[in-house]
């Protein structure tokens, strides 16, 4: 009997199985966590990750691996364990999870090595070797030019081999990304609340605790982060990871980190592939000490991570919407626990999940109730739009307030979470409404450029001049978006600058930074924008905030909509009065007596959250129960619905009697029932705990496949769309 040495491999395919391959002893045994090239399917080569080695098998029909790519793991044992947990919790193929942890270059099988963007510093300043002339010359050059890049050294005539030799001899090393700030930086003196938070978090370094840092807007949470990070990385070459919702939303905060720590590592999806690989390697090797990143950075390896901070922990951007639908905030909780390090969840408007975890004793609450410095909280007033005359969505009261703001050479910020000119275009004569032919949604009228656009499938059409049904040229735009508000302000205040910030005007960090750089603190200005203006920005000259349409979120059928709306209103209100002048917030509403809105305005976010938790508890909804949505879509609506019916019946047939607390609703047509001519349905599953939910969904998933059906499982979904 022949015994064949075998390894188990996970491949980046949407399949729940792993595969066994034989190895040729002359090749050696691949390392666990290393990449291998394997045959997969018909005449196709796939890059996979070895997840188990030294298996013996009597099978003689196994395919052999093609080659071993890595001699050392690209997935460490800790990250491998993390990946297994993610796969189980989110019911997602292990191979896809593992490859989500790798930069695109490594997914393609390319070598694990830095590009020529490395910077170098001396590790052994006593080097002396008169016979090695080129090495000595390079040593003295780096001594005189610390942090010189590889490109610079090559341009100066040094050979790559010489650089590698000095690195191998540990004469030089990659320069740390942060500057030597500890003895140079002038730190602002913390308030008593800030100091308490800094000391409490710092005392937990080396142990696992989760802190919910609830600080009102302008209370100085960022300074707490900065000083806590200093203490974390000062010991044993520690590293700190700061998660931010979207890298292009907070350029001012990014600059504060760079001013304090120098060349911080930056990780986000828009980085060029080579740069992302370099940043990933620097994190893995411990070169990057302070790293700011978006949600995917929680999947990055670190050699000595000592602190994780999640800024604006309530933000929905932390939830991945495609592929592996993970929550970066929730993964931060798991990872910090596994590593035995502190986690800080910061927000002025914490999520209901985090508030409930704090009530249960899982999180430690740190509160900051006062604004840092002389600034006070703005006064908030609700405008009854039923009694107001208006011009293009702007009430006369708001226009009057803007005029007074400009007269004092101050700035105003107008928030409306709707881009474009108008959300709907209809015919005045026959009532025809312009709809997307491929989606169950209205076409949005844009002014610049003039076109109708579908915000679901992204198709655009030239702006029509007549009705498609009756040929009338009396077309009326209903409702307002950022472009319409911008044009209205330009007409009403022709001598005042207007700056619009939304996804159309600032599609990159560079374009956003350019727009924000145009804001001069002493210049009258009206800012118009979406949520991109609501988060993280510090505009000291903004004294007035106007909220154009506060009703939409409060009236949504999505049970999480009131929470998200309240968070946004508080965040955008927090942009007012951050300088020396007092601030004011005007909220336009056609339902000024809405109980949720009144509670928020009169009693604050904490009281709103308490009442919302009571409502959720009575309704047996998260965070008191666990929720999953199984979605299906197909060009054939009946097939998409049948698929979920089969899934539902399979789950129900395998639930033990003691697990009958599980509730299943559907299949139901999704709120957006058709996108790009694909019909969408969903199955809603509620359970009393995560284990029951997970166990029930795993019953059938690994063997599930259906031709022409795209299906996904969303654990802890952010919305029902």
N, C-alpha and C positions, 0 to 999 in steps of 0.2 A: 504494500500500500504506500502510495506517494503522498507525502504531506507537503502542501504548498504554503509558503509564507504569504500572508494576505494583509492588506490595509483596508480600512474603511474610509471612504471619501464622501464629502458633501459638496455638491455642485450648485452653482448659482442659477437654479431653474425653479419655477413655481411648482415643485413636486415635494412631497413630504417624506420621500424615501431617501436613504443614503445607500451608497453602492460599495461593493467589495471588488478589489482588484488584486491580482497577483503581482508580485515583484520579483525581479531577477536578482538573485543574491549578489551578482557582480555589480549591480547598481547601488547597493547599500539600501538601508531602510530609511524611508522618509521620516522626518521629525513630525511629531504631532503639532498641529498649528502651522505647518509649512505647506507651501503650494506644490502641486504636482500637475503635470499635463496627462490627461487620460483620454482614451477613446470613448466617445459618447454618441449613441444613436448611430445612424448610418453614415459612415465615412466622415465623422466630425470629431474634432479635437476640442476638449473643454478644459478649462483651468478649474481645479478643485482644491479643497483644503483637506489635508489628512486629519481625521478626527480620532482615529484609533489605529495603532500599529501592533505588529508582532502577534497577529491573529493566525492561528493555524487552521487550515481547511482541507478537507478531502475532495473538494470539488475540483474537477479538471476542466470545466468549461469557462472559467473566469478569464476575462481579458486582462492583459498586462498593462501596467502604467507605461506611458511613453517616455517621460523623463521626470527627474526631481529638479524643481526650480530653486528651492530654498534649502540651505544647510542649517539655518536657524529659523525658529518659528516667526512668522509675521503676526500670528495670533498667539499671544501669551497664554499660559494656563489660566490666569485670572480672567482674561477676556474671553477665553473659550467657555469657562463656566458661566460668565455673564451672558454669552450668546445662547447657551442652552436654556437659561432661565427665560430670556426674551422670547425664544421660539415657543416655549411651553405656555408662557403667559399670554402672548398675543396670537397664539395658534397660527404660526407662520413657519414656512420651511426653513430648517436650520441653515442650509447652504445660502439662501438669500440673506439671512441675518448676518452670517459671517462675512459675506462680501459687502454688506452695507457698512462694515467696519473698516473697509480698505479704500484708499484712494483709487481713482479710475486706472492709473498707471499699473498698480499692482493687480487689479482685477484682470487686466489684459495679459498678465504674465511677464511684465517688464521687470528689470532688476530692481532690487531694493537698494537704491543709492541716491545720495543727494545730487542735485544739479550743481552747477558752478556758482551758486549764490551764497555758499558758505562764507562766514566771516571768521577770522582767526585771531587768537591771542596766545601769549606765552603761557605754558604750563610749568616749564622748568627754566627759570631765568638765568641759571648758572651754566647753561650749555657752553661747552668749549671743545672744538675739534678742528685744529689748524689744518689737518690733512683733508677734511671734507669742506673744500672751499665753497661750493655752491650751497651746502646746508648752512654753513656759517653766515653766508651773505643773506640767505633767506631769514635766518634767525634775527640778524640785526635789522633787517627791513621791517619785520613784524614788530620788533621791539620799538622802533621809531614810529611805526604806523599801526598802532593797535586797531583791531577790528577791520583790517584790510580784507577785502573779498577775494575769492578765488579768481574772479575775472580780472581784478586789478593785478594780482600776482602774475597771472599769465601774460598780461599786457606789459608788465615790467621785465619779462624775459625769463621768469622762473619756470621750471618744468613741473608738470603735474606729478611726476615720480618723486621729485624732491619734496614737494608738499606732503605726499603720502608717507615718505620716509620719516620726516620729522613728526608727523602725527603718530606713526607706528611706534616711534621711540619715545612718545609722550613728551616731546619738547614743545609742541604746539597743540592746541585743541580748538574745537569750535567755540566761538565766543558766545557767552550767555546773551540772551536777547534783551534782558533788562539792563538799564544803566546802573552805575554805582551811585544810587540815589540815597542810600540810607543815611549818609553823613552830610548830604548836600541839600536835600529838599527841605523847604520851609513849609511845614504843615499848618493848616489853620487849627486853632484851639477848639477842640470839640465842645459841644454843649454837654450838660450833665446827662441828658438822655443818650446822646451819642457815645459818651465815654462809658456809660454803663453797658451799652450794647457791645462796644469794642472789647471791653474787659471780659464780659461774660462769654462771648464767642471765643476769645483768645484762650481763656482758661480751659476750654474743651479740646484744644488742639491735641491730637493723638488719641482721641476717643470719638465714638460716634454719638452725636446728638443732632437733632434737626431743630433749627430755630426758625420760627415764623417772625420775621422782622416787619411789623406793621407800622409803617411810618407815613404820615400824611404827606401830600405833595409838597416839596420844598423843605422837608424836615432834615435833609442831609443824609439820606441812606447811602449815597455814593461814597461819601467820606468815611462812613463806617466800613464799607467794603474795602476801600483803599488801605486804611490803617490796619484792618484785620489781615489783609493779604500780606502786608509788610511783615507782620509777626509770623505768619504761616511759612513764608519762604525763607525767613532768616535762619531757620533751624534745619540742619542736615540737608541743605540744598533742596528744600521743598518746592513743590509746584502748586499753583492755584489755577482753577478753571472757573471762569465767569461766563455764565450763559446769559445772552441777551436775546430778546424776541426776534428782532430782525436787524442785521448789521447796518442797514442803511437808514434806520430810524433814529439812531442816537450818535451822530458824528461828534456832537459836543462831549458826550460822555467818553467816547473813544479817545478824544484828545486829552481828557483829564487823565486817563490811564497811561497814555503815552508820556504825558508831562511828568507823571510820577515814577513810571517804571522804564521809560525809554522805549526800546524796540519790542513792544509786546507781540506775542504770537497772535495771529488772527486766523480764524477758521470759519469759512462759510462757503456755501454752494457756488458762489460766483467767482471764486478764485480760479485762475488758470491751472490746468492739471499739474504742471511741473511745480508751481508754487505750493499747491495743496500737498503734494507729496513731500516737499521739503519741510513744510510746517508739521506734517504728520510725523516725520522722522525725528524732528527736533523735540516734539512732545514725547515720543517713545524713548529717546535717548536722554531725556532730562535736560536738554539744552534750553528749551523754552521754559522759563520759570513762571511767567504770568501769561495766560492764554485767554483771549476773549473769543467766544464763538457762538454760533446759532445752534439750533437743536441737534444737528448731526454731530457736533463736537463731543457730546456725551458718549459717543461710541469710539472715541479716540483713545489710544493707549498712552499711559503716562508711566514714567519710571518711579516717581515718588510724589504722587498726588496727596496733598495734605489738607486741601480745602476746596469745596465746591460752593459757588454762589449762583443762585438763579434769580436774576433781576426781573421784576414784573412777573412774578411766578404765575399770576392769574391769566396771562396772555394766551390766547388761543393759538398763536403762532408756534407754540411749543409742541403742538400736536401735528404729526406728519399726516398729510391727507392722501398721499399716494403710496402704493407698495406696502412696506412695513409700517402700519399705522400706529406708531409708538408715541407716547408722551415723553418728551425729554425731561420734563419736571419729575415725572414718576420714576423714570430710569435713574435720575440723579438721586432720588431717595434710596433706591435699591443699591446703586453703586457705592454711595457713601457708607451705607450700612455694611456692605461686604468689605470695604477697605478700612473700616473703623475710623472714619474721619468726620469732622463736622460738616453739616450742610446748612446753608442760610437761604431761606426762601423770602425774598423781599418784595413788598408791594404796599401801595397805599390802599388798595382794594383787594384784599386776599380772596382767593376762590373759596367757594362754599366748602369744597372738599378739604382744603387746608384748615379752614376755621373749625370744621367738625373734627379733624384729626387733633387739633390743639385742645378742643374740649374733651377728647377721649384720653388726653395725656401723652399722645404720641409725639407732639411737637411742643417746644418751649416757646412761649410768647414773649417777644421783646417789643415794647410799644414806644413810639416817638410821636407825641401828640402836638408838638409845637414846631412852627417853622424856624429854620436856622436863621439867625441874624434878626434884623429889624422888621422883616416882612410879616404881614398878617394874612390870614385867610380871607379870600374875597367874599363879598356879599352876593347872595344868589337870589334872583327874582324870576318867577314864572310869568310869562306874558300870555294872556288869554287871547289867542288868535281869532276867536269868534267875535271879539269886539274891536279888533285892530284892522285898520286899513293897511294895505301892503302893496309893495312894488317888487315884482319878480321874487316873491318869497320873503322879502324883508319887510318887517312891520315898521310902522312909523316910529314907534318907541325905540326900536333898535337903530333905525337910521338917525334919530335924534341923538342917541347915545354915541354913535360913531362920530357924528359931527362934533360933539363936545370933546371927545377923545382926541380928534385931530387938531382941534383948536388949542389944546394944551400941549401939542407936539408929542403926543403919546401914540401908542400903537394898539390896534384892535385885531382880534383873531376870530374869524367866522368858521364854525365847524358844521359840515354837512357830510354825512357818510354816503355820498352818492356822486360819483364822477360823471362827466359828460355835461351836456346842456340841459336835457330834460329826459326823464325816465319813460316818457310815452309821447307818441305823435298820433293824433286822431284827426279825422275829417269832420269839420264843423257841420257840413251839410247832411251826411248820411251816418256819421258815427263810426266809420270804419277805423280800426286800430291797426297799426303796422306791427305785425308779429314776425318772429323768426320762422322761416319755413321748415327748419330742421330741429327746432327746440320748442318746448312749451314755455316760451317766455317772450316778453315784449322786446322790441328793438329800441335801443337807447339812441336818442338824438345827440350827436356831437357837433359842436360849432367849429372847432379847430382841430383837424380838418372837418369840413362840413360833410357828414355822413351819418348813416344809421349803422349801429354796431350791436351785435349780440354779445353780451358779456359772458355767455355760457360756452358757445362754440367759437367765439372770436371772429366770426365772419363779418365783413363790412359791406355796405352798399352805398352808392351815391345818394345824397339827401334828395328825396323826391320833391317835385314841384306841384304835383297833382295827385289826387286820390286814385288808387288802383281800382276802386270799385265804381265810383261815379264820375271820375275825371274832374271833380271840383278842385280849384286851386286854393280853397280855404282850409289850410292845414294848421292845426293848433298844437303847440307843444304844451303838455300838461305836466305840472310838477317842475322841480328845480334840481339842478346838479351844480357842481363846483364851477363849471364854465359859465353858467347863467348868472350865478352870484358874482363872479369876477367881472362880467360885462356890466352888470347893474351897478356895481361899485365904481367902475370906471366912468359911467355916465353921471352918477350922482356926485362923485368927488373927483372931478377931472384933474385937479391940481395935486392929487395925492397918489403916491405909488401903491400898486396892488401886486401882490405876489401870490400865485396859486401853486399849491404843493399837493399833488396827488400822483397816482401811478402813471398818468399820462405825461405829466410835466417832469417827473424825476424818476426815470427808469433805472438809475444806477446810483451807487454811493457817490460817485464823482459829480453827477448832475445835481443830486440833492445837496451836496456840500457847496456847490457853486451857488445854488439858490439861497441857502442859509447864509453864505458868506456875503450876500448882497444886503442882508439886514443890518442896518446901522442903528445902534441903540438910541441915538438922539434924533432920528429922522421919522416924521409921521408916516405911518404905513398901515395898510390893511392886509392881513394874511388870510387867505381863503384856502381851506383844505379838508381832507378826509382824516382818517385815523392816523395818517402819517404825521399830522401836526399835534396829535393828542398825547403822544407818549415821549417822555424823557427830555424834551427840549427846555432850555432855560432862556426865556425872552424877557429880560428885565424891564423893557419899555412897554410890554403888553399890559394894559390896565383893564381892558374890556374883552370879554369872551362872549360871543353870541352863538347859541346853538339853534340852528335853523329848523330842524325837524326832530323833536324828541319823542314823537309818538310811535314811530314805526316799530321800534324794538319792544316797547312796553305792551304792544298789542299783538305780537307775533304768537302763533300757536306753539312754537318751540318752547318747551318748559325752561330752557336755559337762557332764553332771550332777555328776560327782565334782569337777570344777574349781569349779563354782558353789557346791556344798555346802561345800567347803573354804574358799572366800572368805567365805561367810556365817559359818561357825563362827569364823574368825579375827576378822572384823569385830565380831561380837556379843561374843566373849570380850574384845575390846579395850575394852568399856564398863566392865569391872571394874577397880578399884584405880587410878583416875585421880586420886584425891585423896591425902591423906596416909596413909590406912590401906591395908594390903596387900589385894590382890584374889585371889579364888578362882573357878575355873570348874568346874562339874560337868556332864559330858556323859552323858546317859542313853542306853544303847545295848543292843540285844538281840544285836548282833554286835560285842562289844568288841575282838575280835581281827581285825576287818576290816583288811587290809593298808594301805589308803588312810588309814583313820582313825588307825591306830597311827603311821604315818609322819608324819602331820600333827601329832599331839599330841607325839610324842617328838622329832622332828627339825625341825619348823617348816614354814612354808608354802614357803620357797625349795626345800627338799629335796623336798617333795611335788611342786612344779611341775616340778622336774628329772625326777623319775620319770615324771610324767604326760606330759612331752614325749617321753620314750623310748617310752612306750606308743603315743602318737599316731604317732610316726615309724614304728614297726614295723607299725602298722595302716594306714599311708598315709592318714591323716586330717589335717584342718586342725590346725595352721597349715602343715603340710608339703605340702598340696594345697589346691586351691580348690574350694569346694562351692556348689552352688545347688540349691534345691528349687522345682520347678514344681508348684503346687497347683491342683486343680480341685474345684469343688463344684457340686452340682445336686440338685434334688428327684428326679431319675432317676439312680440309681447307675450303671447301665450306660452312660448318656450321659457321665457324668463320667469313667468309666474309659476309654471309647473315645477321648475327646478326648486324653488323655495318651498313649494308644497311638499315635495319629496323630502327635502331637508327637514322640514318641520315634523313630518310624520315619523322620520327615522329617529329624531331626538325624542319625541314623545314615547316611542316604542321601547326606548332603552333607558328611560328614567326610572330608577327604583322608586318604590312606594314612598320611602322616607324623603325623597327629593321632590315631591309633588308641589313644593312651594315655588318651583320654577313656573314662570308665566311666559307664554309665547303669544304674540299678536301678529296677525298677518297670514300670508303675504298681503302687503298693502302697496298701492302705487306710491312711489316716492314723491315728496313735495315738488321736485322738478322731475316730472314723469318721463320727459323725453329730452335728451341732449344729443345733438348731432345724429338724429334719426335712430338713436338706440333707446329702447324703452327700458325704464328702470323701476324695479320693485324692491321692497325690503321686508325683512322679517325682524321683529323686535323681540329680544329675549331679556327678561328680568329675573334675577336670582337673589337670594338673601345674602350670599357671600361669593367671593371670587372663585373659590374652589368648585362649588356646585356649578357655577356658570361655565368655567373652563372644562370641567369633566364632561358636561353634557355636550358641549360643542365639539370636543375631540372624538366623540363616539363615531362620527361618520367622516369627518373631514379628510383624514389621510388617504382614503380610497375614493374621494369625490372627484369626478371629472365629468365634463359635459361639453360636447361639441358646440361651438358657436355661442357659448355662454361665458361671459366674464363675471366672476363672482369674487367678493371680498368679505372678510370678517373684520369688523371694527369693534375692538374692545374699549370700553370707556370713551364712547364717541363724544365729540364736542357739540355736534348738532345732528339734526335728523334729516338733513338734505341729502 
